[in-house]
Amino acid sequence: MVQGACSGGPSRRAPLPACWRAIAAIRAEHPALPIGLLVYANLVIRPGLERFYRAAAAAGVDSVLVADAPLEEAAPFERAASDHSVAPVLVAPPNADDARLAAIAARGRGYTYLAARRGVTGDDRREAERLAERVARLRALGAPPPIVGFGIGRSDQVRAALAAGAAGVIAGSALVRRLADGRPGALERAVELAANLKAATRPIAAPG
């Protein structure tokens, strides 16, 4: 879903310079807001790594995750990002062994994108236990804060991920799906979902 949005957006509706202007406007209005991008490698390679990360930094971007750049091919992106004080975010996949997790922990910056196996729910105890184990392994290795993504689109999934020790959650496809459905009110539905997911990150008040 996100890949479809990325391939359709910049080439057909939203040229990259327009995206930088939009990000710069958000940065000007919210100076302390963390801004992280999730992109695919073609979007970075087409203008050139140096030019892309220079523009990202100028717009106020804090971090960039290149979703389809595996660890073995990530070094050029990491160097270009670091040269412009942009944090290169790396993905910790579900099947990563200890050696790979150690490399991700050592090389990643900003946060660690911890890919859930199939979306975590409070009802799936074993999946929640596995997620908690992976979070603990990353923290023990000194990785940037682990943030859970992939398949997150409900409030119970947010609460379960945070209960497993994650520093946060990422809900990408669920929001993109609502924005891309083309029906009236799509933006409002996406805003409502974002608000509900955000509310799930806050402690539940004890009954008075």
TORDREN-277328 format. One record per residue (C-alpha): x, y, z. Coordinates in pm, whole numbers, plus 32768, in hexadecimal, padded with zeros to 4 digits. Example, Ala and Ser with C-alpha at 12.3 -4.5 7.8 and 13.67 -1.06 7.14 Angstrom:
2
<site <84CE,7E3E,830C>>
<site <8557,7F96,82CA>>
REM end
This chain:
208
<site <8000,8000,8000>>
<site <8112,80F5,8060>>
<site <81E2,8089,7F35>>
<site <80BE,80D8,7E50>>
<site <809C,8230,7EEB>>
<site <820E,8272,7EC1>>
<site <8216,8206,7D54>>
<site <80DD,82C8,7D00>>
<site <8112,8407,7DC2>>
<site <8262,84A7,7D6A>>
<site <8256,844D,7BFB>>
<site <80EE,84AB,7BB2>>
<site <8067,859C,7CB5>>
<site <816F,8619,7DA7>>
<site <82C4,8676,7D18>>
<site <83DC,8652,7E14>>
<site <841E,87CD,7E2F>>
<site <82B1,87FB,7E92>>
<site <82DB,86F3,7F9F>>
<site <840A,87AA,8029>>
<site <8345,88EE,8033>>
<site <822A,8846,80EF>>
<site <831C,87B0,81EB>>
<site <83CC,88FE,8218>>
<site <827B,89A3,825F>>
<site <822E,889E,8368>>
<site <8387,88CE,8400>>
<site <8358,8A48,840C>>
<site <820B,8A22,84C0>>
<site <8282,890F,85AB>>
<site <83F6,8941,85F4>>
<site <840B,882B,86F9>>
<site <8341,8724,863C>>
<site <840D,85F0,85D9>>
<site <83EE,85BA,8462>>
<site <844D,8467,83D7>>
<site <8422,83EF,8271>>
<site <83E4,828F,81F4>>
<site <8447,827C,8086>>
<site <84B5,8181,7F81>>
<site <8611,817E,7EF0>>
<site <85AC,81F6,7D96>>
<site <8534,833E,7E2B>>
<site <868D,8377,7EBF>>
<site <875C,82F3,7D9E>>
<site <86A8,83B2,7C8B>>
<site <871C,850F,7CFB>>
<site <885F,8482,7D8E>>
<site <88A4,842F,7EF9>>
<site <8961,8570,7F41>>
<site <8854,864D,7EAC>>
<site <8738,858F,7F53>>
<site <87C6,859D,80B3>>
<site <8836,8706,808A>>
<site <86D2,8765,802D>>
<site <8644,8692,8148>>
<site <8720,8740,8246>>
<site <86CB,8897,81BB>>
<site <8556,8847,81D8>>
<site <857E,87E3,8345>>
<site <8575,8666,832E>>
<site <8603,85B1,845D>>
<site <8613,844C,83DD>>
<site <85EA,837E,82A2>>
<site <8596,820C,828A>>
<site <85DC,8177,8132>>
<site <84ED,8054,8149>>
<site <8575,7F7B,802F>>
<site <86E9,7FA8,8074>>
<site <8760,7E6D,812B>>
<site <8876,7E87,8228>>
<site <8971,7E0A,8127>>
<site <8921,7F2F,8040>>
<site <88D4,803D,8141>>
<site <8A32,80CA,8179>>
<site <8A27,81D4,8063>>
<site <88D8,8252,80E4>>
<site <895E,8258,8249>>
<site <8A91,8323,81E4>>
<site <89CD,8420,8119>>
<site <88CE,844A,822E>>
<site <89D4,8475,833B>>
<site <8A91,8572,8267>>
<site <895C,8651,827D>>
<site <8904,8606,83E9>>
<site <87D8,8534,8386>>
<site <87AD,83F5,8451>>
<site <87B8,82B8,837B>>
<site <86AD,81CE,8405>>
<site <86D9,8057,83D5>>
<site <85DA,7F3D,83D6>>
<site <85ED,7E19,84C9>>
<site <8533,7D01,8412>>
<site <8480,7BEA,84CD>>
<site <857D,7AE1,8467>>
<site <86B9,7BA5,84BF>>
<site <87BE,7ADE,857F>>
<site <8895,7B6E,8694>>
<site <89B2,7BD1,85AB>>
<site <88C6,7C92,84C8>>
<site <8819,7D39,85ED>>
<site <896D,7DA0,8676>>
<site <89C6,7E41,8527>>
<site <8877,7EF5,8518>>
<site <88A7,7F70,867C>>
<site <8A04,7FF0,8630>>
<site <89B8,809B,84E5>>
<site <8855,811E,850F>>
<site <8804,8279,858F>>
<site <86C8,832A,8602>>
<site <85F3,81F9,8642>>
<site <85E4,808B,85DA>>
<site <84C1,801E,8502>>
<site <845E,7ED3,85A0>>
<site <8389,7E16,84A6>>
<site <8275,7D51,854E>>
<site <8237,7BF7,84C1>>
<site <80CA,7C28,846B>>
<site <8054,7D47,8541>>
<site <804D,7D17,86B7>>
<site <7F0C,7CF4,877B>>
<site <7ECA,7CD2,88EB>>
<site <7E10,7B8D,88A8>>
<site <7F40,7AE0,880F>>
<site <800D,7A9B,8946>>
<site <8128,79DE,889D>>
<site <8154,7AEA,8792>>
<site <815D,7BF4,88A1>>
<site <8264,7B2C,895D>>
<site <833B,7B0D,8826>>
<site <8320,7C81,87EA>>
<site <8385,7CCB,8951>>
<site <84B4,7BE7,8927>>
<site <8520,7C9D,87EC>>
<site <84F4,7DF2,8890>>
<site <85C7,7D7D,89B7>>
<site <86D8,7CFA,88CF>>
<site <86EF,7E43,8816>>
<site <86FA,7F0D,8958>>
<site <8809,7E2A,89E3>>
<site <88D7,7E6A,88A9>>
<site <88B6,7FE2,88D5>>
<site <87E1,8013,879E>>
<site <8726,8158,8763>>
<site <85C8,8147,87FD>>
<site <84FE,802C,875E>>
<site <83BB,809E,86BA>>
<site <82CE,7F90,863F>>
<site <823C,7F9B,84E4>>
<site <819C,7EBD,83DD>>
<site <8030,7E61,8401>>
<site <7FDF,7F64,850B>>
<site <7E8B,7FFE,84D8>>
<site <7DBD,7FCD,8614>>
<site <7DC7,8059,8772>>
<site <7DF1,7F02,8814>>
<site <7F26,7EC5,873D>>
<site <7FBC,800F,87B1>>
<site <7F82,7FB8,891E>>
<site <8012,7E5A,88F1>>
<site <814D,7EDE,8848>>
<site <8189,7FDB,895B>>
<site <8148,7ED0,8A63>>
<site <825A,7E01,89BE>>
<site <8350,7F1B,8A01>>
<site <8350,7FD0,88B2>>
<site <83A0,8143,88BA>>
<site <8288,8189,87C4>>
<site <81C7,8106,8699>>
<site <81AF,815A,8528>>
<site <8066,813F,846E>>
<site <80AA,817E,82FE>>
<site <7FD5,80A2,821E>>
<site <7E9A,80CB,82F0>>
<site <7EA7,8244,82C5>>
<site <7F0D,8239,8157>>
<site <7DEC,814B,8110>>
<site <7CF2,8244,8198>>
<site <7D8C,8366,80DE>>
<site <7D98,82A8,7F96>>
<site <7C39,8216,7F8C>>
<site <7BBC,833F,7EC0>>
<site <7A70,8363,7F73>>
<site <79F9,84AB,800E>>
<site <7A6F,84D3,8172>>
<site <7BAF,840A,8142>>
<site <7C83,8510,81EF>>
<site <7B95,8526,8315>>
<site <7B99,83AB,833E>>
<site <7D15,83A9,833B>>
<site <7D20,84BF,843E>>
<site <7C29,8401,8518>>
<site <7CFB,82C4,8504>>
<site <7E3A,8384,855A>>
<site <7D8D,8420,8686>>
<site <7D11,82CD,8700>>
<site <7E6A,822F,86DD>>
<site <7F0A,8355,8790>>
<site <7E0C,8338,88AA>>
<site <7E73,81CC,88D7>>
<site <7FD5,823C,892E>>
<site <7F58,82F7,8A62>>
<site <7F29,8249,8BB2>>
<site <7DC5,81E6,8C00>>
<site <7D4B,82B2,8D25>>
<site <7CE3,81E8,8E52>>
<site <7B6F,8200,8EA1>>
<site <7B2C,830C,8FA1>>
REM end
